Amino acid sequence: MQSIAQSGFPFPGDQAEWVVSRWQPNFSIQMLEQWKYWLNGDTLVEDGNQYSAVYARGTCFTNVVYDITPYEQAVFGRIGGLRQQGDSIFFRRSAVPFFEGAPPALLYYPVNQEVLLYDFSLKAGDTLQYAVLNRKLVVDSVHVTLEGRKEISLSVLGCGYPYSLIWIEGQGCNQGLLENLCYHPQYFTGISCCFASITDGDDPCPLPCTPADPVLVATTSPAGSGSVRVHPNPTSDILHLSIPDPLAPMHLVLLDITGHPVLVRKAVRDQDALDLSGLAPGSYICQVSSRRGEFQVFKVVRLP
């Protein structure tokens, strides 16, 4: 799918990749997680709009003995689609189960709903209320690179600490395709992205390890509305689960605001309870998935 022209640097419509690496504090850069997004020319049509299909998979992580290891489940998923309209880039997340190695940022995008990902018409001093996590973005400055690409430097408000991003015309965010998020320095000291447009003849981004023959994760619809419930929510300590028999047992993952898993349960059933008293107050993302691939995602609030 050809992109609409944008100051001579349209957003990629096919044959591009973004490899994202983030590393943790108090260790060398080898203590890392890495994942990859790519376009291969596939398209999809949703609600009358045509999108460039976006795929993703985990590549590597550092295990408990600090060896760089490929993800055991070599899987990838078609996570959604991109489309460009003028200077605006939109992303629509598909209903695909959250799989091992998937980009953590994916959980913060609504399923089957188009959201604004980038706006390259912004000028210095402009503000933008960003739909994902309800963050406010403020444009600090706009520059043009020697290559002629527009670079927009932004401050992200609402993180609780200073945080900034750079949007690069025709490429995306300097932190990754979907990584317009706050990554708390308590958990991650750095995040970076390598971009390569295969169509333009760029060399592929280097990978420390690559799973052999990854398998596509089936795209499924979320479990029916109300089929799984978590309560009370907000909660001060105990979170109860209501899971109908056809879906149980389910795999549960609780992630903090950075996308870091803080609680994992491999077989939760109806009326099981989770003790959240050891977690810091704040918002968390809870995902439950069945063996058949049905899944639901909830926002959970832990009270002080």
Backbone as CSV, one residue per row, in Angstrom:
resi,resn,N_x,N_y,N_z,CA_x,CA_y,CA_z,C_x,C_y,C_z
1,MET,0.855,-1.195,0.000,0.000,0.000,0.000,0.882,1.232,0.000
2,GLN,0.694,2.099,-0.959,1.490,3.315,-1.041,0.962,4.358,-0.062
3,SER,1.867,5.035,0.625,1.479,6.056,1.589,1.192,7.373,0.885
4,ILE,0.384,8.196,1.532,0.116,9.538,1.032,1.358,10.390,1.245
5,ALA,1.725,11.184,0.268,2.943,11.989,0.371,2.905,12.898,1.589
6,GLN,4.031,13.010,2.252,4.130,13.835,3.467,5.477,14.532,3.461
7,SER,5.530,15.730,2.897,6.758,16.522,2.848,7.923,15.741,2.249
8,GLY,7.629,14.829,1.336,8.685,14.055,0.706,9.105,12.838,1.490
9,PHE,8.613,12.677,2.720,8.956,11.523,3.541,7.676,10.872,4.062
10,PRO,6.983,10.117,3.200,5.772,9.432,3.643,6.100,8.364,4.673
11,PHE,5.118,8.018,5.485,5.317,6.945,6.450,5.366,5.630,5.685
12,PRO,6.194,4.676,6.136,6.316,3.414,5.403,4.966,2.726,5.220
13,GLY,4.738,2.214,4.029,3.537,1.434,3.762,3.833,-0.032,3.574
14,ASP,5.107,-0.364,3.286,5.478,-1.775,3.134,6.987,-1.920,3.307
15,GLN,7.420,-3.141,3.640,8.832,-3.506,3.720,9.644,-2.581,4.628
16,ALA,9.250,-2.523,5.890,9.998,-1.746,6.885,10.007,-2.510,8.198
17,GLU,10.966,-2.160,9.084,11.032,-2.823,10.387,11.515,-1.848,11.455
18,TRP,11.060,-2.106,12.676,11.485,-1.360,13.863,11.924,-2.387,14.903
19,VAL,13.171,-2.352,15.335,13.664,-3.259,16.374,13.890,-2.433,17.633
20,VAL,13.171,-2.778,18.696,13.170,-1.999,19.935,13.914,-2.764,21.021
21,SER,14.828,-2.082,21.704,15.582,-2.676,22.813,15.400,-1.810,24.051
22,ARG,15.208,-2.436,25.187,15.209,-1.693,26.450,16.025,-2.483,27.455
23,TRP,16.758,-1.765,28.306,17.628,-2.433,29.262,17.344,-1.922,30.659
24,GLN,17.693,-2.734,31.639,17.285,-2.484,33.015,18.418,-1.887,33.839
25,PRO,18.085,-1.255,34.979,19.101,-0.567,35.782,20.051,-1.521,36.483
26,ASN,21.226,-0.973,36.800,22.226,-1.679,37.608,22.838,-2.881,36.906
27,PHE,22.631,-2.973,35.615,23.241,-4.042,34.838,23.847,-3.425,33.581
28,SER,24.586,-4.230,32.847,25.096,-3.752,31.568,23.965,-3.760,30.558
29,ILE,24.252,-3.268,29.375,23.243,-3.244,28.313,22.788,-4.653,27.947
30,GLN,23.558,-5.679,28.370,23.181,-7.049,28.063,21.914,-7.482,28.796
31,MET,21.568,-6.760,29.900,20.335,-7.076,30.612,19.197,-6.412,29.851
32,LEU,18.675,-7.089,28.835,17.761,-6.416,27.927,16.556,-7.266,27.561
33,GLU,15.577,-6.583,26.987,14.461,-7.202,26.290,14.422,-6.574,24.901
34,GLN,14.033,-7.362,23.919,14.017,-6.828,22.558,12.840,-7.408,21.788
35,TRP,12.202,-6.566,20.991,11.114,-7.023,20.141,11.165,-6.283,18.813
36,LYS,10.386,-6.771,17.871,10.472,-6.261,16.503,9.071,-6.087,15.919
37,TYR,8.874,-4.951,15.219,7.690,-4.729,14.390,8.134,-4.767,12.924
38,TRP,7.236,-5.180,12.037,7.589,-5.079,10.621,6.338,-5.021,9.744
39,LEU,6.549,-4.461,8.545,5.566,-4.432,7.469,6.122,-5.266,6.331
40,ASN,5.257,-6.040,5.676,5.740,-6.854,4.552,4.923,-6.653,3.284
41,GLY,4.103,-5.603,3.267,3.281,-5.341,2.093,1.857,-5.837,2.209
42,ASP,1.549,-6.640,3.242,0.179,-7.102,3.452,-0.720,-5.931,3.827
43,THR,-1.980,-6.023,3.464,-2.948,-4.993,3.829,-4.167,-5.638,4.477
44,LEU,-4.937,-4.837,5.195,-6.213,-5.269,5.741,-7.189,-4.113,5.656
45,VAL,-8.468,-4.430,5.598,-9.517,-3.422,5.508,-10.426,-3.556,6.718
46,GLU,-10.589,-2.459,7.457,-11.452,-2.419,8.637,-12.305,-1.158,8.568
47,ASP,-13.621,-1.326,8.714,-14.558,-0.193,8.714,-14.359,0.714,7.501
48,GLY,-14.069,0.102,6.368,-13.934,0.854,5.136,-12.589,1.505,4.910
49,ASN,-11.655,1.365,5.864,-10.313,1.935,5.721,-9.302,0.842,5.413
50,GLN,-8.354,1.146,4.538,-7.287,0.195,4.223,-6.050,0.515,5.045
51,TYR,-5.467,-0.527,5.634,-4.303,-0.388,6.505,-3.149,-1.245,5.988
52,SER,-1.933,-0.802,6.273,-0.760,-1.660,6.113,-0.672,-2.556,7.343
53,ALA,-0.675,-3.867,7.133,-0.669,-4.806,8.256,0.657,-4.731,9.006
54,VAL,0.576,-4.690,10.340,1.752,-4.626,11.208,1.908,-5.960,11.927
55,TYR,3.102,-6.529,11.848,3.422,-7.772,12.554,4.425,-7.471,13.666
56,ALA,4.473,-8.346,14.663,5.419,-8.157,15.771,5.780,-9.501,16.378
57,ARG,6.958,-9.552,16.993,7.386,-10.725,17.769,8.509,-10.310,18.704
58,GLY,8.683,-11.087,19.759,9.848,-10.917,20.603,11.049,-11.557,19.947
59,THR,12.214,-10.971,20.128,13.426,-11.586,19.587,14.254,-12.202,20.700
60,CYS,14.639,-11.395,21.702,15.556,-11.872,22.736,15.235,-11.270,24.088
61,PHE,15.721,-11.927,25.120,15.700,-11.375,26.468,16.908,-11.935,27.198
62,THR,17.259,-11.327,28.323,18.368,-11.822,29.127,17.800,-12.693,30.239
63,ASN,18.261,-13.942,30.332,17.719,-14.856,31.334,18.385,-14.628,32.693
64,VAL,18.079,-15.504,33.654,18.521,-15.293,35.036,20.036,-15.360,35.192
65,VAL,20.716,-15.979,34.256,22.181,-16.016,34.330,22.795,-15.036,33.329
66,TYR,21.963,-14.096,32.860,22.409,-12.990,32.016,22.921,-13.436,30.650
67,ASP,22.423,-14.576,30.168,22.706,-14.981,28.797,21.585,-14.470,27.898
68,ILE,21.939,-13.942,26.741,20.928,-13.481,25.796,20.297,-14.695,25.131
69,THR,18.981,-14.796,25.233,18.265,-16.007,24.854,17.085,-15.662,23.954
70,PRO,16.853,-16.432,22.884,15.630,-16.213,22.098,14.413,-16.687,22.883
71,TYR,13.264,-16.105,22.593,12.041,-16.555,23.254,11.768,-18.010,22.891
72,GLU,11.418,-18.802,23.917,11.203,-20.228,23.700,10.053,-20.471,22.732
73,GLN,8.978,-19.688,22.889,7.868,-19.803,21.963,8.119,-18.845,20.805
74,ALA,8.640,-19.383,19.717,8.982,-18.544,18.567,7.705,-18.242,17.791
75,VAL,6.965,-17.244,18.256,5.694,-16.898,17.642,5.704,-15.426,17.241
76,PHE,4.818,-15.084,16.315,4.629,-13.686,15.972,3.145,-13.467,15.718
77,GLY,2.728,-12.226,15.715,1.317,-11.931,15.521,1.105,-10.746,14.613
78,ARG,-0.012,-10.754,13.892,-0.431,-9.568,13.154,-1.205,-8.712,14.142
79,ILE,-0.558,-7.678,14.642,-1.097,-6.954,15.790,-2.024,-5.806,15.406
80,GLY,-2.087,-5.459,14.131,-2.950,-4.357,13.732,-2.543,-3.780,12.395
81,GLY,-2.900,-2.509,12.188,-2.598,-1.881,10.920,-2.325,-0.395,11.059
82,LEU,-1.585,0.146,10.097,-1.252,1.571,10.025,-1.893,2.178,8.784
83,ARG,-2.345,3.404,8.911,-2.759,4.153,7.718,-2.393,5.619,7.905
84,GLN,-2.160,6.269,6.797,-1.769,7.675,6.820,-2.834,8.518,6.154
85,GLN,-3.159,9.631,6.772,-4.093,10.600,6.204,-3.479,11.976,6.373
86,GLY,-2.961,12.520,5.291,-2.252,13.789,5.381,-1.011,13.638,6.238
87,ASP,-0.893,14.469,7.270,0.258,14.411,8.171,0.020,13.508,9.376
88,SER,-1.134,12.875,9.442,-1.495,12.055,10.599,-1.334,10.570,10.295
89,ILE,-0.784,9.840,11.273,-0.610,8.395,11.179,-1.511,7.753,12.222
90,PHE,-2.327,6.791,11.788,-3.265,6.129,12.682,-2.895,4.656,12.836
91,PHE,-3.171,4.112,14.036,-2.943,2.690,14.316,-4.237,2.081,14.814
92,ARG,-4.556,0.905,14.328,-5.718,0.142,14.790,-5.234,-1.228,15.248
93,ARG,-5.431,-1.525,16.526,-4.989,-2.800,17.095,-5.983,-3.902,16.767
94,SER,-5.474,-5.034,16.310,-6.308,-6.199,16.033,-6.557,-6.990,17.311
95,ALA,-7.596,-7.830,17.273,-7.930,-8.668,18.423,-7.075,-9.928,18.389
96,VAL,-5.815,-9.773,18.723,-4.888,-10.904,18.766,-4.488,-11.125,20.218
97,PRO,-4.441,-12.375,20.689,-4.027,-12.618,22.079,-2.627,-12.082,22.329
98,PHE,-2.392,-11.614,23.548,-1.060,-11.138,23.911,-0.154,-12.353,24.070
99,PHE,0.856,-12.467,23.207,1.693,-13.657,23.153,3.056,-13.382,23.770
100,GLU,3.772,-14.441,24.113,5.085,-14.291,24.727,6.020,-13.524,23.803
101,GLY,6.649,-12.489,24.353,7.560,-11.670,23.574,6.895,-10.518,22.850
102,ALA,5.570,-10.403,22.942,4.871,-9.302,22.270,5.288,-7.960,22.860
103,PRO,5.269,-6.894,22.067,5.634,-5.572,22.596,4.738,-5.183,23.766
104,PRO,5.302,-4.816,24.917,4.472,-4.437,26.069,3.524,-3.286,25.771
105,ALA,3.951,-2.353,24.908,3.113,-1.190,24.605,1.789,-1.584,23.977
106,LEU,1.733,-2.748,23.352,0.519,-3.168,22.651,-0.690,-3.191,23.573
107,LEU,-0.486,-3.560,24.838,-1.595,-3.695,25.779,-2.314,-2.378,26.046
108,TYR,-1.660,-1.259,25.786,-2.247,0.031,26.119,-3.066,0.626,24.980
109,TYR,-3.146,-0.076,23.853,-3.946,0.391,22.733,-5.277,-0.354,22.710
110,PRO,-6.401,0.354,22.531,-7.708,-0.310,22.531,-7.855,-1.256,21.343
111,VAL,-8.563,-2.360,21.553,-8.773,-3.357,20.507,-9.846,-2.878,19.534
112,ASN,-9.581,-3.074,18.241,-10.538,-2.749,17.178,-10.994,-1.291,17.220
113,GLN,-10.077,-0.409,17.557,-10.385,1.022,17.586,-9.193,1.794,17.036
114,GLU,-9.434,2.674,16.083,-8.359,3.463,15.491,-7.981,4.611,16.413
115,VAL,-6.675,4.790,16.630,-6.189,5.903,17.445,-5.094,6.642,16.676
116,LEU,-4.958,7.928,16.972,-3.889,8.725,16.373,-2.558,8.303,16.972
117,LEU,-1.615,7.930,16.118,-0.299,7.510,16.579,0.706,8.657,16.492
118,TYR,0.726,9.370,15.355,1.627,10.513,15.154,0.889,11.614,14.401
119,ASP,1.297,12.850,14.660,0.798,14.003,13.907,1.996,14.873,13.555
120,PHE,2.399,14.825,12.293,3.589,15.554,11.868,3.279,16.979,11.402
121,SER,2.048,17.440,11.658,1.722,18.840,11.378,1.954,19.728,12.593
122,LEU,2.317,19.133,13.740,2.484,19.903,14.973,3.631,20.906,14.857
123,LYS,3.455,22.032,15.545,4.469,23.087,15.575,4.910,23.332,17.014
124,ALA,6.037,24.008,17.181,6.553,24.309,18.519,5.490,25.030,19.340
125,GLY,5.281,24.555,20.564,4.284,25.137,21.447,2.930,24.462,21.389
126,ASP,2.685,23.633,20.365,1.406,22.926,20.260,1.287,21.872,21.356
127,THR,0.056,21.539,21.707,-0.208,20.460,22.655,-1.137,19.449,22.004
128,LEU,-1.069,18.218,22.479,-1.894,17.138,21.944,-2.310,16.232,23.086
129,GLN,-3.615,16.027,23.240,-4.109,15.088,24.248,-4.066,13.702,23.627
130,TYR,-3.150,12.881,24.110,-2.897,11.583,23.491,-3.834,10.550,24.094
131,ALA,-4.520,9.791,23.238,-5.553,8.866,23.703,-4.986,7.744,24.563
132,VAL,-3.805,7.239,24.211,-3.228,6.111,24.934,-2.733,6.586,26.295
133,LEU,-3.276,6.030,27.354,-2.952,6.379,28.740,-3.313,7.821,29.085
134,ASN,-4.060,8.492,28.188,-4.533,9.856,28.446,-3.388,10.795,28.811
135,ARG,-2.311,10.741,28.048,-1.165,11.615,28.277,-1.296,12.897,27.448
136,LYS,-0.756,13.973,27.975,-0.700,15.232,27.241,0.704,15.419,26.696
137,LEU,0.816,15.659,25.399,2.102,15.872,24.748,2.263,17.353,24.429
138,VAL,3.434,17.886,24.713,3.746,19.289,24.436,4.945,19.332,23.497
139,VAL,4.818,20.071,22.397,5.908,20.173,21.426,6.928,21.189,21.919
140,ASP,8.136,20.719,22.201,9.209,21.603,22.653,9.887,22.310,21.483
141,SER,10.126,21.561,20.402,10.809,22.153,19.251,10.574,21.285,18.023
142,VAL,10.781,21.884,16.856,10.684,21.172,15.585,11.927,21.502,14.774
143,HIS,12.623,20.477,14.309,13.843,20.667,13.522,13.734,19.882,12.222
144,VAL,14.604,20.184,11.291,14.718,19.435,10.047,16.126,18.870,9.973
145,THR,16.242,17.571,9.751,17.546,16.922,9.697,18.248,17.252,8.382
146,LEU,19.527,16.889,8.300,20.278,17.088,7.063,19.648,16.315,5.910
147,GLU,18.975,15.228,6.254,18.294,14.423,5.241,16.996,15.083,4.785
148,GLY,16.551,16.085,5.564,15.316,16.777,5.224,14.095,16.291,5.966
149,ARG,14.278,15.381,6.921,13.152,14.861,7.699,12.806,15.822,8.837
150,LYS,11.529,15.970,9.098,11.082,16.756,10.241,11.245,15.928,11.512
151,GLU,11.826,16.531,12.561,11.939,15.907,13.875,11.194,16.770,14.891
152,ILE,10.252,16.149,15.579,9.444,16.856,16.571,9.827,16.357,17.958
153,SER,10.347,17.246,18.798,10.705,16.898,20.175,9.527,17.234,21.085
154,LEU,9.104,16.245,21.892,7.923,16.417,22.733,8.224,16.070,24.176
155,SER,7.562,16.765,25.095,7.544,16.389,26.506,6.225,15.679,26.787
156,VAL,6.295,14.617,27.582,5.105,13.846,27.933,4.714,14.205,29.360
157,LEU,3.510,14.735,29.534,3.024,15.120,30.856,2.122,14.025,31.419
158,GLY,2.161,13.873,32.732,1.326,12.868,33.378,2.071,11.617,33.758
159,CYS,3.387,11.603,33.544,4.199,10.427,33.871,4.609,10.405,35.344
160,GLY,4.609,11.583,35.970,5.091,11.668,37.343,6.567,11.981,37.425
161,TYR,7.224,12.140,36.298,8.648,12.452,36.224,8.914,12.980,34.817
162,PRO,10.005,13.715,34.581,10.268,14.260,33.245,10.433,13.146,32.215
163,TYR,9.772,13.309,31.076,9.887,12.295,30.033,9.731,12.963,28.676
164,SER,10.520,12.538,27.703,10.490,13.171,26.386,10.573,12.128,25.281
165,LEU,10.112,12.526,24.095,10.110,11.672,22.911,10.561,12.496,21.710
166,ILE,10.952,11.811,20.651,11.205,12.464,19.370,10.432,11.699,18.299
167,TRP,9.613,12.422,17.538,8.934,11.838,16.388,9.717,12.196,15.134
168,ILE,10.009,11.201,14.316,10.830,11.388,13.125,9.971,11.127,11.893
169,GLU,9.888,12.121,11.032,9.045,12.028,9.840,9.443,10.833,8.985
170,GLY,8.459,10.032,8.604,8.712,8.876,7.761,9.265,7.674,8.489
171,GLN,9.452,7.772,9.827,10.021,6.659,10.583,9.221,6.310,11.832
172,GLY,8.777,7.318,12.584,8.047,7.060,13.816,8.750,7.653,15.016
173,CYS,8.569,7.010,16.172,9.153,7.493,17.421,10.572,6.962,17.576
174,ASN,11.442,7.758,18.198,12.823,7.304,18.412,12.887,6.120,19.369
175,GLN,11.788,5.827,20.078,11.774,4.706,21.020,11.094,3.467,20.452
176,GLY,10.477,3.569,19.294,9.801,2.417,18.719,8.508,2.816,18.045
177,LEU,7.952,1.924,17.265,6.753,2.239,16.495,5.586,2.649,17.385
178,LEU,5.312,1.885,18.455,4.164,2.147,19.331,4.569,2.688,20.689
179,GLU,5.843,2.975,20.891,6.354,3.279,22.230,6.237,4.756,22.614
180,ASN,5.066,5.340,22.387,4.803,6.712,22.841,4.338,6.682,24.292
181,LEU,5.105,6.024,25.162,4.712,5.764,26.541,5.816,6.181,27.493
182,CYS,5.481,6.219,28.775,6.474,6.486,29.813,7.028,5.157,30.314
183,TYR,8.326,4.979,30.244,8.974,3.805,30.832,9.696,4.253,32.090
184,HIS,9.202,3.807,33.231,9.676,4.318,34.518,11.147,3.980,34.718
185,PRO,11.989,4.968,35.093,13.425,4.705,35.269,13.727,3.716,36.382
186,GLN,12.744,3.461,37.271,12.957,2.444,38.300,13.138,1.067,37.671
187,TYR,12.505,0.871,36.501,12.550,-0.431,35.854,13.459,-0.452,34.629
188,PHE,13.511,0.674,33.897,14.277,0.670,32.660,15.080,1.955,32.539
189,THR,16.377,1.805,32.342,17.227,2.976,32.208,17.300,3.463,30.776
190,GLY,16.918,2.636,29.831,17.030,3.075,28.454,16.153,2.277,27.522
191,ILE,15.726,2.925,26.450,14.980,2.253,25.391,15.386,2.914,24.085
192,SER,15.622,2.113,23.061,16.062,2.660,21.783,15.454,1.846,20.657
193,CYS,15.476,2.428,19.463,14.864,1.775,18.315,15.760,1.903,17.097
194,CYS,15.895,0.811,16.363,16.543,0.817,15.049,15.444,0.726,13.995
195,PHE,15.443,1.653,13.044,14.465,1.643,11.955,15.171,1.326,10.649
196,ALA,14.546,0.513,9.811,15.105,0.210,8.495,13.974,0.092,7.485
197,SER,14.068,0.837,6.404,13.123,0.721,5.301,13.754,-0.163,4.234
198,ILE,13.277,-1.383,4.138,13.847,-2.323,3.173,13.597,-1.814,1.755
199,THR,12.444,-1.144,1.562,12.113,-0.592,0.251,13.158,0.424,-0.197
200,ASP,13.692,1.199,0.773,14.698,2.212,0.453,16.110,1.646,0.406
201,GLY,16.244,0.336,0.628,17.556,-0.289,0.548,18.353,-0.263,1.827
202,ASP,17.715,0.061,2.971,18.431,0.043,4.251,18.790,-1.388,4.637
203,ASP,19.930,-1.541,5.305,20.292,-2.849,5.839,19.364,-3.205,6.995
204,PRO,18.992,-4.481,7.146,18.154,-4.880,8.281,18.821,-4.539,9.606
205,CYS,18.011,-4.273,10.623,18.549,-3.958,11.944,19.242,-5.181,12.534
206,PRO,20.355,-4.987,13.253,21.054,-6.120,13.865,20.239,-6.719,15.001
207,LEU,20.280,-8.038,15.131,19.597,-8.765,16.198,20.607,-9.655,16.909
208,PRO,20.623,-9.641,18.263,21.549,-10.523,18.977,21.191,-11.990,18.837
209,CYS,19.916,-12.283,18.616,19.504,-13.662,18.371,18.133,-13.642,17.724
210,THR,17.850,-14.656,16.954,16.600,-14.710,16.211,15.996,-16.100,16.323
211,PRO,14.748,-16.223,16.823,14.109,-17.539,16.861,13.967,-18.106,15.459
212,ALA,14.155,-19.403,15.331,14.036,-20.046,14.031,12.572,-20.343,13.721
213,ASP,12.153,-20.056,12.489,10.823,-20.413,11.999,9.705,-20.035,12.957
214,PRO,9.537,-18.751,13.274,8.448,-18.360,14.171,7.085,-18.693,13.572
215,VAL,6.120,-18.997,14.432,4.786,-19.424,14.026,3.798,-18.295,14.279
216,LEU,2.897,-18.058,13.335,1.919,-16.991,13.472,0.908,-17.321,14.558
217,VAL,0.643,-16.341,15.426,-0.403,-16.475,16.435,-1.744,-16.212,15.767
218,ALA,-2.710,-17.088,15.990,-4.022,-16.918,15.374,-4.697,-15.663,15.907
219,THR,-5.335,-14.921,15.019,-6.091,-13.747,15.428,-7.469,-14.192,15.886
220,THR,-7.849,-13.832,17.079,-9.145,-14.235,17.616,-9.881,-13.027,18.152
221,SER,-11.161,-13.182,18.348,-11.952,-12.121,18.958,-11.842,-12.215,20.465
222,PRO,-11.955,-11.070,21.157,-11.929,-11.117,22.613,-13.101,-11.913,23.149
223,ALA,-12.945,-12.447,24.350,-14.058,-13.125,24.996,-15.219,-12.154,25.123
224,GLY,-16.429,-12.682,25.098,-17.622,-11.842,25.101,-17.660,-10.874,26.267
225,SER,-18.291,-9.743,26.049,-18.367,-8.703,27.067,-18.995,-9.237,28.341
226,GLY,-18.305,-9.046,29.453,-18.834,-9.474,30.732,-18.612,-10.930,31.045
227,SER,-17.979,-11.692,30.139,-17.806,-13.122,30.391,-16.822,-13.379,31.520
228,VAL,-15.854,-12.478,31.692,-14.916,-12.561,32.813,-15.016,-11.247,33.585
229,ARG,-15.054,-11.337,34.923,-15.127,-10.123,35.734,-14.045,-10.149,36.803
230,VAL,-13.520,-8.981,37.116,-12.611,-8.827,38.252,-13.255,-7.838,39.215
231,HIS,-13.228,-8.150,40.505,-13.913,-7.298,41.481,-13.330,-7.549,42.873
232,PRO,-13.398,-6.570,43.802,-13.779,-5.173,43.537,-12.666,-4.461,42.781
233,ASN,-13.024,-3.470,42.034,-12.046,-2.724,41.249,-12.482,-1.261,41.197
234,PRO,-11.765,-0.375,41.884,-10.464,-0.496,42.563,-10.525,-1.404,43.797
235,THR,-9.334,-1.868,44.210,-9.230,-2.714,45.386,-8.027,-2.294,46.216
236,SER,-8.114,-2.529,47.517,-6.987,-2.195,48.392,-6.042,-3.373,48.560
237,ASP,-6.533,-4.598,48.354,-5.648,-5.750,48.530,-6.054,-6.958,47.686
238,ILE,-7.282,-7.484,47.861,-7.677,-8.720,47.203,-8.524,-8.432,45.968
239,LEU,-8.173,-9.097,44.859,-8.931,-8.993,43.615,-9.545,-10.359,43.321
240,HIS,-10.860,-10.418,43.198,-11.562,-11.671,42.937,-11.846,-11.819,41.445
241,LEU,-11.854,-13.065,40.985,-12.092,-13.365,39.580,-13.375,-14.166,39.435
242,SER,-14.186,-13.793,38.441,-15.367,-14.569,38.078,-15.175,-15.045,36.648
243,ILE,-14.983,-16.364,36.479,-14.652,-16.931,35.167,-15.627,-18.063,34.852
244,PRO,-16.415,-17.977,33.784,-17.326,-19.060,33.419,-16.561,-20.343,33.100
245,ASP,-17.189,-21.483,33.355,-16.534,-22.778,33.153,-15.975,-22.996,31.748
246,PRO,-16.671,-22.579,30.676,-16.103,-22.856,29.346,-14.741,-22.210,29.110
247,LEU,-14.446,-21.129,29.856,-13.185,-20.424,29.642,-12.072,-20.896,30.568
248,ALA,-12.434,-21.444,31.724,-11.428,-21.850,32.712,-10.763,-23.162,32.291
249,PRO,-9.488,-23.369,32.705,-8.624,-22.411,33.404,-8.056,-21.381,32.430
250,MET,-7.673,-20.214,32.971,-7.149,-19.143,32.141,-5.764,-18.732,32.619
251,HIS,-5.000,-18.197,31.678,-3.669,-17.669,31.976,-3.830,-16.188,32.298
252,LEU,-3.251,-15.742,33.409,-3.392,-14.350,33.843,-2.028,-13.684,33.953
253,VAL,-1.949,-12.470,33.420,-0.741,-11.654,33.538,-1.158,-10.268,34.016
254,LEU,-0.494,-9.783,35.058,-0.712,-8.425,35.560,0.546,-7.624,35.277
255,LEU,0.391,-6.500,34.563,1.536,-5.681,34.168,1.423,-4.298,34.783
256,ASP,2.586,-3.719,35.122,2.575,-2.350,35.626,2.542,-1.377,34.457
257,ILE,2.626,-0.095,34.757,2.461,0.938,33.747,3.561,0.910,32.695
258,THR,4.684,0.260,32.978,5.781,0.167,32.012,5.648,-1.032,31.095
259,GLY,4.641,-1.893,31.355,4.514,-3.128,30.606,5.293,-4.270,31.212
260,HIS,5.807,-4.075,32.427,6.607,-5.094,33.109,5.684,-6.034,33.890
261,PRO,5.732,-7.361,33.656,4.873,-8.288,34.404,5.227,-8.281,35.889
262,VAL,4.224,-8.113,36.735,4.439,-8.129,38.184,3.757,-9.324,38.836
263,LEU,2.878,-9.994,38.094,2.177,-11.156,38.630,1.740,-12.036,37.470
264,VAL,2.039,-13.335,37.558,1.649,-14.290,36.518,1.015,-15.504,37.187
265,ARG,-0.151,-15.909,36.701,-0.811,-17.126,37.164,-1.185,-17.953,35.941
266,LYS,-0.769,-19.219,35.924,-0.931,-20.039,34.725,-2.274,-20.752,34.640
267,ALA,-3.006,-20.893,35.745,-4.276,-21.626,35.705,-5.238,-21.052,36.735
268,VAL,-5.865,-19.932,36.414,-6.836,-19.343,37.333,-8.231,-19.808,36.953
269,ARG,-9.071,-19.979,37.979,-10.428,-20.480,37.779,-11.429,-19.561,38.460
270,ASP,-12.696,-19.892,38.282,-13.762,-19.102,38.870,-13.603,-19.010,40.379
271,GLN,-13.779,-17.804,40.894,-13.712,-17.501,42.325,-12.294,-17.527,42.895
272,ASP,-11.290,-17.651,42.049,-9.918,-17.490,42.537,-9.705,-16.033,42.954
273,ALA,-8.731,-15.821,43.844,-8.445,-14.478,44.345,-6.960,-14.182,44.200
274,LEU,-6.653,-12.932,43.908,-5.270,-12.478,43.794,-4.981,-11.506,44.926
275,ASP,-3.859,-11.706,45.590,-3.446,-10.813,46.667,-2.537,-9.736,46.088
276,LEU,-3.018,-8.501,46.051,-2.258,-7.384,45.489,-1.636,-6.512,46.565
277,SER,-1.683,-6.966,47.806,-1.221,-6.121,48.912,0.264,-5.803,48.826
278,GLY,1.035,-6.625,48.118,2.466,-6.372,47.999,2.831,-5.430,46.870
279,LEU,1.841,-4.972,46.101,2.105,-4.082,44.972,1.912,-2.624,45.368
280,ALA,2.629,-1.758,44.702,2.501,-0.323,44.960,1.141,0.172,44.476
281,PRO,0.560,1.165,45.139,-0.698,1.741,44.658,-0.528,2.296,43.247
282,GLY,-1.578,2.193,42.446,-1.528,2.708,41.092,-2.336,1.857,40.138
283,SER,-2.172,2.126,38.845,-2.919,1.424,37.803,-2.102,0.271,37.235
284,TYR,-2.787,-0.817,36.930,-2.171,-2.001,36.341,-3.055,-2.494,35.190
285,ILE,-2.446,-3.263,34.302,-3.177,-3.893,33.215,-3.244,-5.389,33.500
286,CYS,-4.470,-5.931,33.503,-4.676,-7.355,33.766,-5.201,-8.010,32.497
287,GLN,-4.529,-9.054,32.031,-5.003,-9.798,30.867,-5.210,-11.249,31.229
288,VAL,-6.358,-11.786,30.834,-6.635,-13.208,30.997,-6.864,-13.801,29.616
289,SER,-6.344,-14.995,29.377,-6.503,-15.645,28.078,-6.801,-17.118,28.282
290,SER,-7.667,-17.669,27.437,-8.041,-19.076,27.533,-7.169,-19.912,26.615
291,ARG,-7.267,-21.225,26.763,-6.491,-22.122,25.902,-6.968,-22.056,24.461
292,ARG,-8.196,-21.594,24.260,-8.737,-21.480,22.904,-8.349,-20.162,22.245
293,GLY,-7.660,-19.299,22.997,-7.210,-18.032,22.439,-8.100,-16.856,22.740
294,GLU,-9.226,-17.081,23.457,-10.075,-15.958,23.845,-9.382,-15.167,24.948
295,PHE,-9.556,-13.865,24.944,-8.855,-13.069,25.938,-9.636,-11.808,26.272
296,GLN,-9.349,-11.263,27.437,-9.883,-9.971,27.846,-8.795,-9.204,28.574
297,VAL,-8.872,-7.881,28.490,-7.907,-7.005,29.142,-8.671,-6.027,30.026
298,PHE,-8.202,-5.844,31.254,-8.842,-4.950,32.203,-7.812,-3.966,32.757
299,LYS,-8.291,-2.788,33.113,-7.487,-1.874,33.917,-7.838,-2.125,35.375
300,VAL,-6.839,-2.378,36.209,-7.036,-2.649,37.628,-6.351,-1.547,38.428
301,VAL,-7.041,-1.020,39.421,-6.483,0.046,40.256,-6.256,-0.486,41.664
302,ARG,-5.021,-0.382,42.127,-4.651,-0.769,43.500,-4.658,0.489,44.355
303,LEU,-5.529,0.508,45.364,-5.658,1.668,46.237,-4.568,1.679,47.304
304,PRO,-4.234,2.861,47.855,-3.249,2.936,48.944,-3.743,2.192,50.174
